[in-house]
Amino acid sequence: MKQKIYTIFDTIADTAGPIWTAQNDKVAKRNFQYHLSEIKMAQPDDFKLYCVGEFSFNEMHIEKETPRRVTLEFNDAEPI
């Protein structure tokens, strides 16, 4: 089984983290939005969601990707 690897980039701190996996961008977007709702003092525009790779749970292998910004717009045409 493979899942994508995601991270949150904090534009004010100029650093990324935490890192987590999700099945696809839609799940990652939902998790990201939940994470932002939990941070009471933060400005949501300070944080950006990125996909940075893929993890194979069966092979225990990480495949790096060029960091790709994931937009928060949900599109029904996106693959599940």
C-alpha positions in Angstrom: 0.0 0.0 0.0 1.2 3.5 -0.9 0.2 6.9 0.5 1.3 10.4 -0.2 3.5 12.3 2.2 2.3 15.8 3.2 3.7 18.7 5.2 2.6 22.1 6.3 4.9 25.1 5.4 4.7 28.0 7.9 5.5 31.1 5.8 6.2 33.2 8.9 8.6 30.7 10.5 10.0 29.7 7.0 9.9 26.0 8.0 7.8 22.9 7.4 6.2 20.4 9.6 4.6 18.2 10.8 4.8 15.5 8.3 2.0 12.9 7.8 0.6 10.5 5.2 -2.8 10.5 3.5 -4.4 8.4 0.7 -4.9 11.4 -1.6 -5.0 15.2 -1.8 -8.7 15.3 -0.7 -7.9 13.6 2.6 -4.8 15.7 3.1 -6.9 18.9 2.5 -9.5 17.7 5.1 -6.7 17.0 7.7 -5.0 20.3 6.9 -8.3 22.3 7.4 -8.9 20.5 10.7 -5.3 21.3 11.8 -5.8 25.0 11.0 -9.1 25.1 12.9 -7.3 23.8 16.0 -4.7 26.6 16.0 -6.6 29.5 17.6 -4.0 32.2 17.3 -2.7 31.5 13.8 -3.6 33.2 10.6 -4.6 30.5 8.1 -2.9 32.3 5.2 0.4 31.8 7.0 0.3 28.1 6.3 0.5 26.2 3.0 -0.1 22.5 2.3 2.5 20.6 0.3 2.9 17.0 -1.0 6.5 16.0 -0.8 6.6 12.3 -1.7 5.1 8.9 -1.4 5.6 6.1 1.2 5.3 2.4 0.4 4.1 0.7 3.6 4.8 -2.8 2.1 8.4 -2.0 0.9 9.2 0.5 3.6 10.4 2.9 1.0 10.0 6.7 0.6 9.9 8.1 -2.9 10.8 11.8 -3.0 8.8 14.2 -5.2 9.5 17.8 -6.0 7.4 19.6 -3.4 4.0 20.4 -4.9 1.6 22.9 -3.4 -1.9 21.5 -2.7 -4.6 24.1 -3.1 -7.6 24.0 -0.8 -10.2 24.1 -3.5 -12.1 20.8 -3.7 -12.7 19.7 -7.3 -15.0 16.8 -8.0 -12.9 15.9 -11.0 -9.9 15.1 -8.8 -9.2 11.4 -8.6 -10.1 9.6 -5.4 
